[in-house]
Amino acid sequence: MDSSLGELRREVRGLCREWREAGRYRPRPDAWLRSFDLAFSRELAGRGWLGMTWPKALGGGERSNRARLVLTEELLRAGAPVAAHWIGDRQIGPSVLRHGTERLQREILPGIAAGEFVFCLGMSEPDAGSDLAAVRTAATRVPGGWRIDGRKIWTSHAHRATHAYLLARSERSEVKHVGLTEFVLDMTASGVSVSPIVDMAGSHHFNEVVFEDVFVPEHRVIGAVGNGWAQVTEQLSYERGGPERVLSTYPVLAGLLDAADDGLAAEVGELVARLATLRALCVQVADSLDAGEAPVRAAATLKYLGTAFERDVLECARRATGSGVIAPESPLGEAILAAPGFSIRGGSSEVLLSILAKQEVRR
Ligand SMILES: Cc1cc2nc3c(=O)[nH]c(=O)nc-3n(C[C@H](O)[C@H](O)[C@H](O)COP(=O)(O)OP(=O)(O)OC[C@H]3O[C@@H](n4cnc5c(N)ncnc54)[C@H](O)[C@@H]3O)c2cc1C
């Protein structure tokens, strides 16, 4: 058990307060996806707070996932601008650590931990969103590596990323889950082009990314060729099992806690009780990561329940405003505009239920 978690919590709160009071950021809901500031990510890196669970030899801090949970909870509660490092720190680093060769680990992990490398996620395609195993982006063997041809969509921050994680089809197969391989690509590689997609809130984090005859050296394969489905399933548990599935709307809940009158006290109290239960699930996920497991089931449960919780936070806040106008740039306005994506990104609620049902049948 990490003995200095309380101290870490105080330090993170202090840093966020300092930046906020200096006007260096505005607390926002969904900040892990929408609030991007490399300077803030590098401030965290300088304190040893990126890649904090990884080996020191690879730029990490060798701390526990419980400690990382304290960090991520506080950053999300503060609505701090963490999008620049979130994907690399949360899932690509751990995935490379679990499956990558030593060469790939040495090439990638210190750069993420230093806040130098920004990763985007090349999973979804126009005809392979919820059905991720249907990806068609092709990886073809060539001397010294692979050639990539295809198209990814909804790729958050691809226009700012230095690197992409890519799930591609390296073998045609009757069974769609067979023949997938994971890669790390440089976004500056010849043949990569990025086009913006503006979302309904008017913000630009989504992109479409086209890969035309892009060369990827052999050592940039993550894990075993053809083992992509098993590996990405584990990676998705890092993606789904964190407190961002519960605390994306925290700035709105904080407003409710400050303002709740007698009429709403019972409802807000119930939300707080649910939050406590979901936090317990986050701790369970962190502990199972500390035990070296990939908690597929617990993470799917957390994301499914967390999405429902966040929807109810917003409904309660909407009722609290009565017939008042909700400004689009207020925390509630921003959260309402972002919310339709909550139950879709990272695995839609329907898909998560299907995963949970299948796991139950296998037990
Ligand atoms: C905010 C946000 C950020 C994202 N960022 C990224 C990113 O950085 N990288 C990336 O690769 N992807 C990203 N995505 C994509 C996301 O993870 C989903 O894969 C994708 O949006 C879902 O695919 P689709 O849009 O094609 O919807 P569809 O797959 O067409 O699904 C539409 C609806 O149909 C339902 N549905 C689909 N199949 C079934 C089924 N078998 N049974 C029951 N219901 C079903 C779904 O649950 C969903 O509600 C992001 C999405 C959002 C909203």
The ligand as a MOL file (V3000), in Angstrom:
LIG
                    3D

  0  0  0     0  0            999 V3000
M  V30 BEGIN CTAB
M  V30 COUNTS 53 58 0 0 0
M  V30 BEGIN ATOM
M  V30 1 C -16.3840 11.8600 -27.8440 0
M  V30 2 C -15.8820 10.6990 -28.6300 0
M  V30 3 C -14.5110 10.5320 -28.8030 0
M  V30 4 C -14.0340 9.4640 -29.5690 0
M  V30 5 N -12.6850 9.3440 -29.7770 0
M  V30 6 C -12.2100 8.3030 -30.5040 0
M  V30 7 C -10.8100 8.1630 -30.7530 0
M  V30 8 O -10.0090 8.9970 -30.3270 0
M  V30 9 N -10.3950 7.1210 -31.4880 0
M  V30 10 C -11.2470 6.1890 -31.9820 0
M  V30 11 O -10.7900 5.2310 -32.6050 0
M  V30 12 N -12.5840 6.2990 -31.7940 0
M  V30 13 C -13.0820 7.3270 -31.0630 0
M  V30 14 N -14.4390 7.4590 -30.8780 0
M  V30 15 C -15.3450 6.4800 -31.4980 0
M  V30 16 C -16.0890 5.6000 -30.4810 0
M  V30 17 O -15.2070 4.9720 -29.6120 0
M  V30 18 C -17.0180 4.5680 -31.1110 0
M  V30 19 O -16.3160 3.5070 -31.6240 0
M  V30 20 C -17.8260 5.0570 -32.2040 0
M  V30 21 O -18.3100 6.3670 -32.0500 0
M  V30 22 C -19.0490 4.1320 -32.3640 0
M  V30 23 O -19.1350 3.8340 -33.6700 0
M  V30 24 P -20.1780 4.5000 -34.6650 0
M  V30 25 O -20.1290 5.9800 -34.4630 0
M  V30 26 O -19.8390 3.9110 -35.9950 0
M  V30 27 O -21.5730 3.9930 -34.1370 0
M  V30 28 P -22.2580 2.5970 -34.4140 0
M  V30 29 O -21.2830 1.4820 -34.2190 0
M  V30 30 O -22.9750 2.6580 -35.7060 0
M  V30 31 O -23.3010 2.5420 -33.2330 0
M  V30 32 C -24.4480 3.4080 -33.2190 0
M  V30 33 C -25.3710 2.9440 -32.1140 0
M  V30 34 O -25.8080 1.6130 -32.3860 0
M  V30 35 C -25.5700 0.7880 -31.2690 0
M  V30 36 N -25.1230 -0.5550 -31.6530 0
M  V30 37 C -24.1310 -0.8350 -32.5180 0
M  V30 38 N -23.9690 -2.1720 -32.5900 0
M  V30 39 C -24.8760 -2.7200 -31.7480 0
M  V30 40 C -25.2130 -4.0670 -31.3910 0
M  V30 41 N -24.5580 -5.1050 -31.9030 0
M  V30 42 N -26.2000 -4.2700 -30.4960 0
M  V30 43 C -26.8750 -3.2090 -29.9630 0
M  V30 44 N -26.6090 -1.9260 -30.2760 0
M  V30 45 C -25.6250 -1.6930 -31.1570 0
M  V30 46 C -24.4440 1.4510 -30.5070 0
M  V30 47 O -24.4820 1.0860 -29.1430 0
M  V30 48 C -24.7130 2.9220 -30.7330 0
M  V30 49 O -25.6040 3.3980 -29.7530 0
M  V30 50 C -14.9410 8.5310 -30.1400 0
M  V30 51 C -16.3220 8.7160 -29.9560 0
M  V30 52 C -16.7930 9.7790 -29.2260 0
M  V30 53 C -18.2830 9.9410 -29.0770 0
M  V30 END ATOM
M  V30 BEGIN BOND
M  V30 1 1 1 2
M  V30 2 1 2 3
M  V30 3 2 2 52
M  V30 4 2 3 4
M  V30 5 1 4 5
M  V30 6 1 4 50
M  V30 7 2 5 6
M  V30 8 1 6 7
M  V30 9 1 6 13
M  V30 10 2 7 8
M  V30 11 1 7 9
M  V30 12 1 9 10
M  V30 13 2 10 11
M  V30 14 1 10 12
M  V30 15 2 12 13
M  V30 16 1 13 14
M  V30 17 1 14 15
M  V30 18 1 14 50
M  V30 19 1 15 16
M  V30 20 1 16 17
M  V30 21 1 16 18
M  V30 22 1 18 19
M  V30 23 1 18 20
M  V30 24 1 20 21
M  V30 25 1 20 22
M  V30 26 1 22 23
M  V30 27 1 23 24
M  V30 28 2 24 25
M  V30 29 1 24 26
M  V30 30 1 24 27
M  V30 31 1 27 28
M  V30 32 2 28 29
M  V30 33 1 28 30
M  V30 34 1 28 31
M  V30 35 1 31 32
M  V30 36 1 32 33
M  V30 37 1 33 34
M  V30 38 1 33 48
M  V30 39 1 34 35
M  V30 40 1 35 36
M  V30 41 1 35 46
M  V30 42 1 36 37
M  V30 43 1 36 45
M  V30 44 2 37 38
M  V30 45 1 38 39
M  V30 46 1 39 40
M  V30 47 2 39 45
M  V30 48 1 40 41
M  V30 49 2 40 42
M  V30 50 1 42 43
M  V30 51 2 43 44
M  V30 52 1 44 45
M  V30 53 1 46 47
M  V30 54 1 46 48
M  V30 55 1 48 49
M  V30 56 2 50 51
M  V30 57 1 51 52
M  V30 58 1 52 53
M  V30 END BOND
M  V30 END CTAB
M  END
